[in-house]
Amino acid sequence: MVLLLMSVTVLHLFTLALLFIATMEKSWWIWSDAEITDLWSNCIHDNVTGNWLCAASNENDWLQAVQSLMILSVVFSSISFLVFLGQLFTMSKGGLFYFTGLCQVFAGFTSFAACLIFTFHRKKILEDSRELSIGHFGYCFILAWSCVPLLLFSGVLYVHLRKRQ
């Protein structure tokens, strides 16, 4: 039981870190090696200084939906972890971690919705006159997609996990 508890905790922290990286890093769409777009900004690499020059993304409804859902996903997963720690020390023997699991499942669904919106509405989100075929999805987008099954799996594990002494 201790091994299961530790593995669920490690899985939770792992998915929380992946969610945070996917939300905050600069690589949801890659136009070229020197130009990338994320949820918050459009960046161009300056070869002279070696720095990234970033400007805020154009706000539109689809982009704001993706931003909101990814932030909600991080918040739900964080709340889930804090509630899990609280329940671990205060819940009576034999209790189930329903609320923790529910928060994890909600985090998975919000991340899923954000990824779906970005996938199907990327032309409107990116608002660029260039053809989308010259770009491709970045690693943060892939991290966000990979978090979906991990969050749902850990949510189901929490629902079935019982507290023992």
C-alpha positions as a LaTeX table, in Angstrom:
\begin{tabular}{lrrr}
\hline
Residue & $x$ (\AA) & $y$ (\AA) & $z$ (\AA) \\
\hline
Met1 & 0.00 & 0.00 & 0.00 \\
Val2 & 2.85 & 2.36 & 0.76 \\
Leu3 & 4.31 & 1.71 & $-2.68$ \\
Leu4 & 0.98 & 2.52 & $-4.33$ \\
Leu5 & 0.66 & 5.69 & $-2.27$ \\
Met6 & 4.16 & 6.80 & $-3.21$ \\
Ser7 & 3.67 & 6.00 & $-6.88$ \\
Val8 & 0.38 & 7.94 & $-7.03$ \\
Thr9 & 2.08 & 10.89 & $-5.34$ \\
Val10 & 5.00 & 10.80 & $-7.77$ \\
Leu11 & 2.61 & 10.51 & $-10.72$ \\
His12 & 0.63 & 13.48 & $-9.42$ \\
Leu13 & 3.72 & 15.65 & $-9.00$ \\
Phe14 & 4.99 & 14.56 & $-12.42$ \\
Thr15 & 1.75 & 15.50 & $-14.18$ \\
Leu16 & 1.57 & 18.78 & $-12.25$ \\
Ala17 & 5.08 & 19.67 & $-13.42$ \\
Leu18 & 4.22 & 18.72 & $-17.01$ \\
Leu19 & 1.07 & 20.86 & $-16.88$ \\
Phe20 & 2.97 & 23.83 & $-15.52$ \\
Ile21 & 5.67 & 23.51 & $-18.20$ \\
Ala22 & 3.07 & 23.09 & $-20.95$ \\
Thr23 & 1.23 & 26.20 & $-19.78$ \\
Met24 & 4.19 & 28.51 & $-19.24$ \\
Glu25 & 6.85 & 27.54 & $-21.80$ \\
Lys26 & 7.22 & 28.98 & $-25.29$ \\
Ser27 & 6.56 & 26.18 & $-27.71$ \\
Trp28 & 2.96 & 25.43 & $-28.67$ \\
Trp29 & 3.51 & 26.17 & $-32.37$ \\
Ile30 & 6.87 & 26.29 & $-34.17$ \\
Trp31 & 7.08 & 28.22 & $-37.42$ \\
Ser32 & 10.83 & 27.72 & $-37.87$ \\
Asp33 & 13.91 & 27.30 & $-35.71$ \\
Ala34 & 13.90 & 31.05 & $-35.13$ \\
Glu35 & 10.18 & 31.71 & $-34.63$ \\
Ile36 & 7.77 & 30.15 & $-32.14$ \\
Thr37 & 4.33 & 30.88 & $-30.72$ \\
Asp38 & 2.93 & 29.92 & $-27.34$ \\
Leu39 & $-0.20$ & 30.71 & $-25.38$ \\
Trp40 & 1.12 & 34.06 & $-24.23$ \\
Ser41 & 3.51 & 35.44 & $-26.85$ \\
Asn42 & 5.05 & 35.25 & $-30.30$ \\
Cys43 & 8.83 & 35.00 & $-30.18$ \\
Ile44 & 11.60 & 35.49 & $-32.74$ \\
His45 & 15.19 & 34.48 & $-32.08$ \\
Asp46 & 17.68 & 37.31 & $-32.62$ \\
Asn47 & 20.88 & 35.81 & $-33.99$ \\
Val48 & 22.92 & 38.91 & $-33.18$ \\
Thr49 & 22.23 & 38.93 & $-29.44$ \\
Gly50 & 21.23 & 35.28 & $-29.08$ \\
Asn51 & 18.05 & 36.26 & $-27.22$ \\
Trp52 & 14.38 & 35.62 & $-27.89$ \\
Leu53 & 12.40 & 38.76 & $-28.71$ \\
Cys54 & 8.80 & 38.22 & $-27.66$ \\
Ala55 & 5.63 & 40.21 & $-28.23$ \\
Ala56 & 2.25 & 39.53 & $-26.69$ \\
Ser57 & $-0.07$ & 37.33 & $-28.71$ \\
Asn58 & $-3.12$ & 38.86 & $-30.34$ \\
Glu59 & $-6.03$ & 38.22 & $-28.04$ \\
Asn60 & $-8.98$ & 36.34 & $-29.47$ \\
Asp61 & $-11.70$ & 34.23 & $-27.91$ \\
Trp62 & $-10.20$ & 30.86 & $-28.84$ \\
Leu63 & $-6.79$ & 31.75 & $-27.45$ \\
Gln64 & $-8.33$ & 33.03 & $-24.22$ \\
Ala65 & $-10.30$ & 29.79 & $-23.93$ \\
Val66 & $-7.12$ & 27.71 & $-24.26$ \\
Gln67 & $-5.28$ & 29.94 & $-21.78$ \\
Ser68 & $-8.14$ & 29.73 & $-19.27$ \\
Leu69 & $-8.51$ & 25.97 & $-19.58$ \\
Met70 & $-4.78$ & 25.32 & $-19.15$ \\
Ile71 & $-4.67$ & 27.57 & $-16.08$ \\
Leu72 & $-7.75$ & 25.79 & $-14.71$ \\
Ser73 & $-6.04$ & 22.48 & $-15.30$ \\
Val74 & $-3.01$ & 23.56 & $-13.26$ \\
Val75 & $-5.28$ & 24.96 & $-10.52$ \\
Phe76 & $-7.41$ & 21.79 & $-10.33$ \\
Ser77 & $-4.32$ & 19.60 & $-10.17$ \\
Ser78 & $-2.72$ & 21.81 & $-7.49$ \\
Ile79 & $-5.90$ & 21.83 & $-5.41$ \\
Ser80 & $-6.12$ & 18.09 & $-5.84$ \\
Phe81 & $-2.60$ & 17.60 & $-4.48$ \\
Leu82 & $-3.18$ & 19.90 & $-1.50$ \\
Val83 & $-6.47$ & 18.19 & $-0.69$ \\
Phe84 & $-4.77$ & 14.80 & $-1.00$ \\
Leu85 & $-2.11$ & 15.84 & 1.52 \\
Gly86 & $-4.81$ & 17.17 & 3.85 \\
Gln87 & $-6.89$ & 14.01 & 3.54 \\
Leu88 & $-3.85$ & 11.84 & 4.05 \\
Phe89 & $-3.32$ & 13.27 & 7.52 \\
Thr90 & $-6.90$ & 13.98 & 8.63 \\
Met91 & $-9.12$ & 11.33 & 7.03 \\
Ser92 & $-10.17$ & 8.31 & 9.05 \\
Lys93 & $-9.01$ & 4.81 & 8.21 \\
Gly94 & $-10.81$ & 3.26 & 5.24 \\
Gly95 & $-11.79$ & 6.60 & 3.69 \\
Leu96 & $-11.65$ & 7.16 & $-0.05$ \\
Phe97 & $-10.02$ & 10.07 & $-1.83$ \\
Tyr98 & $-13.09$ & 11.02 & $-3.89$ \\
Phe99 & $-12.56$ & 14.78 & $-3.97$ \\
Thr100 & $-8.90$ & 14.40 & $-4.88$ \\
Gly101 & $-9.76$ & 12.06 & $-7.73$ \\
Leu102 & $-12.56$ & 14.31 & $-8.93$ \\
Cys103 & $-10.22$ & 17.31 & $-9.08$ \\
Gln104 & $-7.67$ & 15.28 & $-11.05$ \\
Val105 & $-10.32$ & 14.13 & $-13.52$ \\
Phe106 & $-11.48$ & 17.76 & $-13.94$ \\
Ala107 & $-7.86$ & 18.77 & $-14.56$ \\
Gly108 & $-7.63$ & 16.08 & $-17.23$ \\
Phe109 & $-10.84$ & 17.22 & $-18.91$ \\
Thr110 & $-9.82$ & 20.89 & $-18.92$ \\
Ser111 & $-6.44$ & 20.02 & $-20.42$ \\
Phe112 & $-8.20$ & 17.83 & $-22.98$ \\
Ala113 & $-10.55$ & 20.65 & $-23.93$ \\
Ala114 & $-7.68$ & 23.14 & $-24.25$ \\
Cys115 & $-5.74$ & 20.80 & $-26.52$ \\
Leu116 & $-8.79$ & 20.10 & $-28.66$ \\
Ile117 & $-9.55$ & 23.80 & $-29.07$ \\
Phe118 & $-5.95$ & 24.54 & $-30.02$ \\
Thr119 & $-5.92$ & 21.61 & $-32.46$ \\
Phe120 & $-9.10$ & 22.50 & $-34.30$ \\
His121 & $-8.90$ & 26.31 & $-34.13$ \\
Arg122 & $-5.16$ & 26.91 & $-34.49$ \\
Lys123 & $-5.62$ & 28.99 & $-37.66$ \\
Lys124 & $-7.84$ & 31.44 & $-35.76$ \\
Ile125 & $-5.64$ & 31.31 & $-32.66$ \\
Leu126 & $-2.38$ & 31.93 & $-34.50$ \\
Glu127 & $-3.94$ & 34.65 & $-36.72$ \\
Asp128 & $-1.13$ & 34.53 & $-39.21$ \\
Ser129 & $-1.28$ & 35.01 & $-42.96$ \\
Arg130 & 1.24 & 32.22 & $-43.49$ \\
Glu131 & 0.20 & 28.72 & $-44.40$ \\
Leu132 & 0.02 & 26.45 & $-41.34$ \\
Ser133 & 1.75 & 23.67 & $-43.24$ \\
Ile134 & 5.12 & 25.42 & $-42.81$ \\
Gly135 & 4.82 & 25.10 & $-39.04$ \\
His136 & 4.22 & 22.27 & $-36.59$ \\
Phe137 & 3.13 & 21.65 & $-33.04$ \\
Gly138 & 5.74 & 22.26 & $-30.36$ \\
Tyr139 & 6.73 & 20.18 & $-27.38$ \\
Cys140 & 4.48 & 22.07 & $-24.95$ \\
Phe141 & 1.44 & 21.10 & $-26.99$ \\
Ile142 & 2.62 & 17.47 & $-26.90$ \\
Leu143 & 3.19 & 17.73 & $-23.12$ \\
Ala144 & $-0.33$ & 19.06 & $-22.65$ \\
Trp145 & $-1.75$ & 16.14 & $-24.67$ \\
Ser146 & 0.35 & 13.63 & $-22.73$ \\
Cys147 & $-0.98$ & 15.02 & $-19.45$ \\
Val148 & $-4.57$ & 14.13 & $-20.36$ \\
Pro149 & $-4.34$ & 10.32 & $-19.93$ \\
Leu150 & $-1.98$ & 10.69 & $-16.96$ \\
Leu151 & $-4.42$ & 13.00 & $-15.17$ \\
Leu152 & $-7.40$ & 10.79 & $-15.90$ \\
Phe153 & $-5.49$ & 7.67 & $-14.81$ \\
Ser154 & $-4.33$ & 9.26 & $-11.55$ \\
Gly155 & $-7.87$ & 10.54 & $-10.91$ \\
Val156 & $-9.23$ & 7.01 & $-11.24$ \\
Leu157 & $-6.46$ & 5.73 & $-8.96$ \\
Tyr158 & $-7.35$ & 8.30 & $-6.32$ \\
Val159 & $-11.01$ & 7.31 & $-6.43$ \\
His160 & $-10.10$ & 3.66 & $-5.81$ \\
Leu161 & $-7.38$ & 4.37 & $-3.25$ \\
Arg162 & $-8.34$ & 3.74 & 0.38 \\
Lys163 & $-6.56$ & 5.14 & 3.38 \\
Arg164 & $-5.00$ & 2.50 & 5.58 \\
Gln165 & $-2.96$ & 2.78 & 8.73 \\
\hline
\end{tabular}
